[in-house]
Amino acid sequence: MMTEDEQESSGGVVYCSAQFADQLDEFKELFDHKQKMAEAERFAMAIGIAKNCRMPKEEWKEGKKKRKGTQNLNTFEDGGKYNFQTLFEMLELWDENEGTKLAVVISEYITGGMRWLTENEMIDGSKFTVLKEELPHLFTTAE
Amino acid sequence: MKLESLHLQNWQPFRGRGLDATKIELKSDSGQKNMIIYGENTHGKTAIWQAIQFGFFGKVNKRKTGWQEGKYKPLIWDDTAGEPLLNQTANEEGDYIFGVRMEFNHEGEEYTLERTVEPRQGVSKPRNDGQMEKPDLYIRNNSKGKIVKQPQNFINDILPYDLAQFFMFDGERLDQYRLLFEDTNDVKLKGYIEAILRFPVLTDGVQDFGDIKKKEEKALRKFALRGTADEELRGVVKKLEDDVEELEKVIKKITGEKDLADEELRIVDEWLKLNDKGAEALAQQTIFNAQIEKLELEIEEATKRISKRLPGTWRAIISSRIETRLDELDGEIKRQTSETKRIGEIETQIKSLEGRLKGDACGYCGHIDKKPGLKEIDEINKKIIVLEKESTKLEKSRIDPDPHYLQTRQRALFDIKSTNKLDMLIDLEEDIVNKNQDMRDAKSNLKKAMRLLSSQARREVQEYLVQQRELQDAIAVYNIDNQKMKDFVKTREMEIKNITGKIQPKSQTIAHSKCGKKIEVLSNLIEVWDTVTTQHRETMRARVEENASNLFMSLTNKSKTYKGLKIHTDFQVEILHKKKSRGAEAGSGGQSALMAYSILDALTKSSGIEFPMVVDTPARSIDENNLGRLFDYLLLESEKQVIILPESKELKPKDGDDKYGGRCATTYEIELIGKDEDMSQLKLRINNTGKTRKEMGYDD
């Protein structure tokens, strides 16, 4: 079995910083989905992208805690249903030539998104109104 | 009947028996028959009222329960909290014999009634009712010097227990009489009122004639069947008759069971009415619990809906950024398409120019131009070169970037993009927030309701509510069963009628003809009796209405507002308003109490039953404005013997002496001896003794 670092170096897995492991664990319970962890991470990643709050790995404060939601990029892409490489390229969030692996970039967006969700107390699913304030275009009748 | 004396033997707060018994005299030389006994709360007024009830009927209702509720005071108890009939001091001193002795005049003859209770043989120190003998009743006709056999039947003939509630009542409970009269669904009330107005004699008559007629019809069938030799036909009729007989037995049984259930339900209803606060608190608890349960489910449901909505939401979150990229891709693709199109156009143009050089006919219209000159050829060639240059440039541009690459990206972004809006999430979340607030409110209300009821009281109310529901269900089933049985009887009787109607006996015996005639006479009699009963009921209703209405109008201080009382055929009563638009109404508490008095008085007056009116705390529910009129009526105008037991705040003893003393046989005042509530004594007041107030020991 590969260690986290080995998995990371292989470049094919995404995860969330151990810093938000507990929050992710709680957050995933809000999703009625067969892959609730992946779904929760995709949500966090989307928030990271929308709010432009990527959290570089250097800033992660993990200590001895275990990372959460580690999974194969293909699984994360829902068995290839979504093409995140294209997405990240098109949104100019990742450039293959810069040397950082796509999965790492995704993980940084997931972690950034989780930080944002935590700071805005949305982990227990009771403050979706924050989304309306922060991302009004997602709603038909923005206040 | 007129009450002449009442002796209380170790009766409730009145200690002493035999020569030491508390004696109340109602006989006076002046010929007056009324009596007032003044007493403050807890001094023993109700005990005197109850002594009369006990003397006549051998049982005493608990104060806070209704006449019919079936909850009676114990004969003996460890302390006064159990409200025993035996005086507590007597109990503690080992004197266990108690009871009531009354003298009364009924239809001109003098009687002495004694109802005594003593310990069972062999029991030296009784502790409960089981160790006491049942109250023993003894009545002697002093005028004839004879002991009355079956004394309770004698009393019941004068006034049945159920009807006594119309003669002996408690002002504190007057409101319940009012409710009784306003409740159209109280079948029992109709029964009582009909009984007090002596309708049963008439209605039973119709029933009795009907029964006789039925018997005669059966006999007639026998005569008819005797005249036929058809054995089979006889057998059929016999079987049908047996069926009817069996069914009638079943109906009787069901009716009996239903009557019992009705009575039980009435008691349960009454209990719940008295404990309505408890029932209300319990009902509230049930409502709040149901609310909480419902809210929990709704919150769970809304949370589930959010959970179902959330997957895929991430696509909507990044869609606006994807949108921008898609627009750019679209621009590229459009550019490439337009370039491809342009290349095609250039090819066509070049082809056309080359044809011109060759002198070909026009590709579209077939027109052949004259061959071009050298100058023109040069110009055409120049054009062709420019077009070819442009085409070469476009060929490069239209595949940069690779269209396939662009399409792949476009498809990838399309797969992720979502046009969904997230309003539903907010709506559901707001819904949950509101429901959580409702839940907090419901929980707080539940706590308040829980505090209103002790767990024991809750259990008790719950039990009564369950019992009420069960009885209601049972009664509904009895009604259905009864109706079914009655329908079966009807069908069989029709069959019997059909069969026997076809039999034509050759000749009729004299007995046969007599039987037929009897039936004819009975049918006519039933019809006449029924008409008479209906007319009588209406006459009595009208009489009660008139008497009650007149009394009400003389008692009420709102004679300009009201025009009287309306008594409906079901004996529901309403106060009529003078203003037509207002119609009938229930009236205020005080007016309704006067209404109840008026009806009670009119009923007893119309009943023809001679019995004293005994009223405890008579003015408890009456407005101060109407008080004077009520006492005037009861003590100065009413023809009945009136015994009232007021508190001083209802009627001050001095005012009572001055105004009504001369119209009373006696007036008494109850005093407490010492501090204990179980020791009271009666003092005769001045107007009946001929002594001065000072001589009687009064300060006022």
Interface residues (C-beta under 8 A of the other chain):
Chain A: L30 F31 D32 H33 E39 R42 F43 M45 A46 I47 I49 A50 K81 Y82 N83 T86 L87 E89 M90 L91 G125 S126 K127 F128 T129 L131 K132 L135 H137 L138 F139 T140 T141
Chain B: T303 K304 I306 S307 K308 L310 P311 T313 W314 R315 A316 I317 I318 S320 R321 I322 R325 L329 T408 R409 A412 L413 D415 I416 K421 L422 D423 L425 I426 E429 E430 I432 V433
